[in-house]
Amino acid sequence: MIARIWHGKVSPENGNEFFRYIKKTGYRGLKATKGNCGVQIFRRDEEEASHFVIISFWDSPESVRRFTGPDSSRAHLYPRDKQFLHEIEQVLHYDVLIND
């Protein structure tokens, strides 16, 4: 199993709207992709930014690429992402050694 970890920052005043947006776009897109084994979304609010972390779990590298396209190290962007995000970050992939 592969864990794909994405981090993004938005302004605190846009945190709630961004969460509603990613539930309709990123979350649904991840869950609808064959080979996805689950999704977790985390949020941490700070004075200068709201941080979002999305961890998605996949059965194979091929399944990750079904979601991302050929370059799985890049974020899979949706139309309004750049409107919200302070910067576009790379994602990280890890082999899941224990999933208890």
N, C-alpha and C positions, 0 to 999 in steps of 0.2 A: 504494500500500500504506500502511496505517496501523499504527503501533506504539502499543499501549496499555500504559502502564507503571503498575503498582501497587506500593506499598511498604507493608509492615506490620512491626510490632515485637511480639515475644513475649518472655517472660522466658526467660533462658538455659536454665533447667532444663526448659522446655517445647519447646525448639527441635527436637529430634529427633521428638517426638510430633507437633508441628505440621507438620513436613515430610511425615511419613507421611500425615497427614490431608489436606494440600492435594494430594498426589499422587492420592488417592482421590476428591477432590471437585473442586477448582478446575481442576487439570490435566486430568482426564478430561472435565470440562464444557467447557473451552475447546477441546480437541481434537475433541470430538464436535459442535461447532457448525459448521454449514455456513458457509463463507467464512473459517474460521480457516486461516492459512497457516503456523503454527508457534508454539511456546511455548518460552521460556527461563526458568529459575528460578535465582536467585542467592541466596546466603546469606552474611552476614558476622556473625560472633560478636564481641560486645564484652562487657565485664564486666557491664554493666547490661541488655543486651538482645541478642537475636538478631534481625537485620534480614533480611527476605525481600523480594526484588524479583522480580516476575513481569512479563516482557515478552511480550506476545502480538501476533501480526501478523495483519492482516485485509485482505481484498480491498476492503472498502467500509465506509462508515459504517452502512449497513443491516445488514451482517453483524455489526458490533459490537453493534448494538441487538438482534440475535437472541439474543445472549448476555446482555446487561445489562438489557434492557427499554428503555422509552422514554427514560430519563435515563442516557445512557452516561457521564456524569461521575461517577456514583456507583459505589462498589464493589459487585460482585455477591457477596452474602454467602451463606454456607452455614450450616446450623443451629448448628454449634459454634464458628463464627468468633469471636463475642463472648467465648466462654470463654477463648480464647487471646490475642486481640489487645489490646494496650494502648490503642489508639485506632483508630477507623475513619477512614481517610484517603481523600481524593478521588484519583481516578486522573487521569493526564495522557495526552493523545493527541498524536502527532506524525505528520506526513507523512514517510514514508521517502523520502529523496532518493537515497541510494545503499545498495544491499544487495548487497554483493560477497561 
